[in-house]
């Protein structure tokens, strides 16, 4: 079973879960580090224009080989 656990890194570099977390010794975890940098205004403004271009039947056909068969 997978679950998402939010955590912070303390001043010593230790990972500290935000909420209590009990795991048996030897448990394996996968840690994803998220960067909370600001998104540029240009990227936000271009999103709508790109969406219009990408959401076309021609684009779906061009990339169809990457989609698994349904």
Wavefront OBJ file of the C-alpha trace (Angstrom):
o trace
v 0.000 0.000 0.000
v 1.247 3.475 -0.852
v 0.413 6.578 1.111
v 1.593 10.149 1.018
v 3.200 11.511 4.164
v 4.163 15.172 4.417
v 7.391 15.916 6.242
v 9.957 18.642 6.837
v 13.725 18.505 7.099
v 15.075 19.786 10.418
v 18.275 21.812 10.903
v 20.291 18.584 11.279
v 19.002 17.232 7.965
v 16.638 14.692 9.542
v 13.291 13.998 7.939
v 10.444 14.774 10.358
v 6.871 13.758 9.461
v 4.306 16.517 10.013
v 1.893 14.032 11.628
v 2.780 10.988 13.768
v 3.923 8.034 11.697
v 4.472 4.506 12.943
v 6.434 2.138 10.725
v 8.009 -1.197 11.586
v 11.823 -1.266 11.733
v 13.329 -1.920 8.324
v 10.428 -0.338 6.449
v 11.357 1.011 3.052
v 10.208 4.467 2.007
v 10.379 6.510 -1.166
v 11.080 10.197 -0.592
v 10.161 12.837 -3.161
v 11.597 16.282 -2.538
v 9.338 19.080 -3.712
v 10.695 22.484 -4.539
v 8.341 25.275 -3.628
v 9.811 27.817 -6.018
v 7.534 30.361 -7.587
v 6.206 29.675 -11.060
v 7.068 32.407 -13.522
v 4.284 34.693 -14.659
v 5.158 33.904 -18.285
v 4.587 30.196 -17.698
v 1.226 30.850 -16.078
v 0.103 33.182 -18.862
v 1.176 30.786 -21.618
v -0.664 27.803 -20.114
v -4.032 28.658 -21.694
v -2.504 29.228 -25.135
v -0.583 25.950 -24.971
v -3.664 24.074 -23.778
v -5.617 25.281 -26.833
v -2.809 24.092 -29.094
v -2.314 20.738 -27.365
v -6.009 19.852 -26.998
v -6.574 19.215 -30.690
v -7.305 15.953 -32.519
v -4.131 16.433 -34.592
v -2.018 16.462 -31.442
v -3.783 13.377 -30.080
v -3.069 11.543 -33.341
v 0.578 12.628 -33.380
v 1.210 11.258 -29.886
v -1.146 8.262 -29.978
v 1.761 5.793 -30.186
v 2.686 6.750 -26.604
v -0.744 5.902 -25.154
v -1.430 2.307 -24.082
v -4.111 0.504 -26.076
v -7.542 0.711 -24.437
l 1 2 3 4 5 6 7 8 9 10 11 12 13 14 15 16 17 18 19 20 21 22 23 24 25 26 27 28 29 30 31 32 33 34 35 36 37 38 39 40 41 42 43 44 45 46 47 48 49 50 51 52 53 54 55 56 57 58 59 60 61 62 63 64 65 66 67 68 69 70
